[in-house]
């Protein structure tokens, strides 16, 4: 194996990213710039470009990581390491080097920055709802929180799926966790759907242009000031049901988790009565706020 200076190998790698063979996805310009930034940072830290890649040891990469940590956040440092590792893997595939010195280097721990959700109890939930605008944002928030639907399921929901106290949640082809299901509606969910019908009388329940078009990224944009993401509402719903004594199998059925759907295929509708009773307890709990 002929030793090639790391600097020359880096240029070959970046050129490959920009000009991959037909049929292979090419890296974006910004991605290539970020890779060049990470590689250049390491080479400058090593004090020269004449070394070959096999001369770069894990201890040197770890020292470089520690130097970066003094001026960059942990998530950014970890991205630098990932980009550097991609360079070494590429070189290994082409027998330019034998080892990837980035692999054994410990990544930095990224602290959880997200604050505690403000909707833990009914009082916090309704206080958050009252501060949401426009009305469609408020109603969508209530509907997702009181049905446990995923964001994609809620966006695909049409009025054909709303049936006298029940909701036919749309499924998705090819997924392992998104299953069509029929779930009972609590009073708060039914009320939100009633107001939504006045806004979107046709087509999509949570839509735009009167329901003729589905929403795109609106929910994340609307709810960002609250610190609540769409999937947080699904987790909150499950936590609330568990706190009310709901059995895991019933909750899985309501949320469309695959394990219960497999079981339900052998015993159709086995949890319907119990699910209705649990949703009624949730309705009473959520309605207990002063």
C-alpha positions in Angstrom: 0.0 0.0 0.0 1.5 3.3 -1.1 1.4 6.0 1.6 -0.4 9.1 0.3 -0.2 12.4 2.2 -3.4 13.0 4.2 -3.8 16.4 2.5 -3.9 14.8 -1.0 -6.3 12.1 0.2 -8.6 14.8 1.5 -8.7 16.5 -1.9 -9.5 13.2 -3.6 -12.3 12.5 -1.1 -13.9 16.0 -1.5 -13.7 15.7 -5.3 -15.4 12.3 -5.1 -18.2 13.8 -3.0 -18.8 16.5 -5.6 -18.6 14.2 -8.6 -20.0 10.8 -7.7 -20.7 8.4 -10.6 -24.1 8.6 -12.3 -26.8 7.0 -10.2 -25.2 7.7 -6.9 -26.5 10.6 -4.7 -24.0 13.5 -4.7 -23.3 15.5 -1.5 -24.6 19.1 -1.4 -22.2 22.0 -1.6 -22.8 22.9 2.0 -22.1 19.3 3.1 -18.8 19.2 1.2 -17.8 22.5 2.8 -18.5 21.2 6.2 -16.5 18.0 5.5 -13.6 20.2 4.3 -13.8 22.3 7.4 -13.6 19.2 9.7 -10.7 17.6 7.8 -8.8 20.9 7.5 -9.2 21.5 11.2 -7.6 18.2 12.1 -4.8 18.6 9.7 -4.0 22.0 11.0 -4.1 20.7 14.5 -1.5 18.0 13.6 0.8 20.7 12.4 1.3 19.7 8.8 -0.1 18.0 5.8 2.7 15.6 5.0 1.6 12.7 7.3 -0.3 9.8 5.7 -3.6 8.7 7.1 -2.2 5.6 8.8 0.1 7.9 10.8 -3.0 9.6 12.4 -3.6 7.8 15.7 -6.7 7.7 18.0 -4.8 9.6 20.6 -4.3 12.5 18.2 -7.9 12.5 17.2 -9.0 12.6 20.9 -6.6 15.5 21.6 -8.1 17.3 18.6 -11.6 16.6 20.0 -10.6 18.1 23.4 -9.3 21.2 21.7 -12.5 21.6 19.8 -14.5 21.2 22.9 -13.0 24.3 24.4 -14.6 26.5 21.7 -17.5 24.5 20.3 -20.5 22.8 21.6 -20.7 19.0 22.1 -23.1 18.5 19.3 -20.9 20.4 16.8 -17.8 18.5 18.0 -19.6 15.2 17.4 -20.6 16.3 13.9 -16.9 17.1 13.2 -16.0 13.6 14.3 -18.7 12.0 12.1 -17.4 13.9 9.1 -13.9 12.9 9.8 -14.9 9.3 10.2 -16.6 9.3 6.8 -13.3 10.4 5.3 -11.4 7.5 6.8 -14.1 5.0 5.9 -13.9 6.2 2.3 -10.1 5.8 2.4 -10.4 2.3 3.9 -12.7 1.2 1.1 -10.0 2.2 -1.4 -7.1 0.7 0.6 -5.5 4.1 1.2 -5.4 3.4 4.9 -6.0 0.3 7.1 -7.6 1.8 10.3 -10.2 4.4 11.2 -8.7 6.3 14.2 -12.0 8.1 14.8 -14.0 5.0 15.6 -12.6 4.4 19.1 -12.7 8.1 20.1 -15.5 8.8 22.6 -18.2 11.2 21.5 -19.2 14.0 23.8 -22.4 13.8 25.8 -25.0 16.3 24.5 -27.1 17.7 27.4 -30.8 17.6 27.1 -31.8 21.3 26.5 -35.5 20.9 26.1 -37.4 22.2 29.1 -40.1 20.2 30.9 -43.4 20.3 28.9 -45.8 22.9 30.2 -48.8 20.5 29.7 -48.3 17.9 32.4 -51.6 18.5 34.2 -54.9 19.6 32.8 -54.4 23.1 34.0 -51.1 23.4 32.1 -52.6 21.8 29.1 -55.5 24.3 28.8 -53.3 27.3 29.6 -51.1 26.3 26.7 -54.1 25.8 24.4 -55.5 29.2 25.2 -52.3 30.9 24.1 -52.2 29.3 20.6 -53.1 31.2 17.4 -54.6 30.9 14.8 -57.7 28.9 15.9 -56.7 26.0 13.6 -53.5 25.7 15.6 -55.4 25.5 18.8 -57.9 22.9 17.5 -55.2 20.7 16.0 -53.3 20.8 19.3 -56.3 19.6 21.2 -57.1 16.9 18.6 -53.6 15.4 18.6 -53.4 15.5 22.4 -56.8 13.8 22.9 -56.4 11.1 20.3 -52.7 10.2 20.3 -52.5 10.4 16.6 -49.2 10.8 14.9 -48.6 14.0 13.0 -48.8 12.3 9.6 -52.0 10.5 10.6 -53.6 13.7 11.7 -52.7 15.5 8.5 -54.1 12.6 6.4 -57.4 12.5 8.4 -60.5 13.4 6.3 -64.1 13.8 7.3 -64.9 10.3 6.0 -63.0 9.0 9.0 -65.2 10.8 11.6 -68.2 8.7 12.6 -70.5 9.5 15.5 -68.1 9.4 18.4 -65.5 7.3 16.7 -62.5 8.1 14.6 -61.1 6.0 11.8 -57.4 6.8 11.9 -55.8 6.4 8.4 -52.9 4.0 8.1 -49.9 4.1 5.8 -48.6 1.5 3.3 -45.2 -0.1 4.1 -44.9 1.1 7.7 -44.3 -1.1 10.7 -45.7 1.2 13.3 -48.5 3.1 11.5 -51.7 1.1 11.5 -55.2 2.1 10.6 -57.5 1.8 13.6 -60.9 2.8 14.9 -60.8 4.7 18.3 -63.4 6.2 20.5 -63.5 10.0 20.8 -63.5 11.8 24.1 -65.6 14.9 24.5 -62.7 17.3 24.0 -61.7 15.6 20.8 -65.3 15.6 19.5 -65.6 19.3 20.4 -62.4 20.2 18.5 -63.6 18.3 15.4 -66.9 20.2 15.6 -65.1 23.5 15.4 -62.7 22.2 12.7 -65.6 21.3 10.5 -66.7 24.9 10.5 -63.2 26.0 9.4 -62.5 23.1 7.0 -65.9 21.8 5.7 -64.4 19.8 2.9 -61.7 17.2 2.6 -59.0 17.3 5.3 -60.0 17.8 8.9 -56.8 19.6 9.7 -56.1 21.3 6.4 -55.9 24.6 4.5 -58.0 26.3 1.9 -61.2 25.1 3.7 -59.8 21.6 3.9 -59.1 21.1 0.3 -55.3 20.8 0.9 -53.4 19.1 3.8 -51.1 21.0 6.0 -47.4 20.8 5.5 -45.0 22.1 8.2 -47.5 24.4 9.9 -47.9 22.6 13.2 -44.2 22.7 14.1 -44.1 26.4 13.2 -47.2 27.2 15.2 -46.3 25.3 18.3 -42.6 26.1 18.5 -43.0 29.0 21.0 -44.6 26.5 23.5 -41.7 24.1 23.3 -44.2 21.3 22.4 -43.7 19.2 19.3 -46.4 17.2 17.6 -45.0 13.8 18.9 -44.8 15.2 22.4 -48.6 15.2 22.5 -48.7 11.5 21.6 -46.3 10.8 24.5 -48.3 13.0 26.8 -51.5 11.2 25.9 -50.0 7.8 26.6 -48.6 9.0 29.9 -52.0 10.4 30.9 -53.7 7.1 30.1 -51.1 5.1 32.0 -51.6 7.4 35.0 -55.4 6.7 34.8 -54.7 2.9 35.2 -55.0 2.0 31.5 -53.7 -1.4 30.6 -50.7 -1.4 28.2 -52.5 -3.5 25.6 -55.5 -1.2 25.4 -53.2 1.9 25.2 -51.2 0.2 22.4 -54.5 -0.4 20.5 -55.5 3.3 20.9 -52.1 4.5 19.7 -51.7 1.9 16.9 -48.7 0.2 18.2 -47.8 -2.9 16.2 -47.7 -5.5 19.0 -51.4 -5.0 19.9 -52.5 -4.8 16.3 -51.0 -8.3 15.7 -52.9 -9.6 18.7 -56.1 -7.9 17.6 -55.9 -9.7 14.2 -56.7 -12.9 16.1 -59.4 -11.4 18.4 -61.1 -8.5 16.5 -62.5 -5.7 18.6 -61.5 -7.4 21.9 -60.5 -4.0 23.5 -63.4 -1.8 22.3 -65.4 -1.7 25.5 -62.3 -1.3 27.7 -60.9 1.4 25.4 -64.1 3.4 25.5 -64.2 3.2 29.3 -60.5 4.4 29.5 -61.1 7.3 27.1 -64.1 8.3 29.2 -61.8 8.4 32.3 -59.4 10.5 30.3 -62.2 12.9 29.3 -63.2 13.4 32.9 -59.6 13.9 34.0 -58.9 16.5 31.3 -62.1 18.2 32.1 -61.3 18.5 35.8 -59.2 21.7 35.3 -60.9 24.7 37.0 
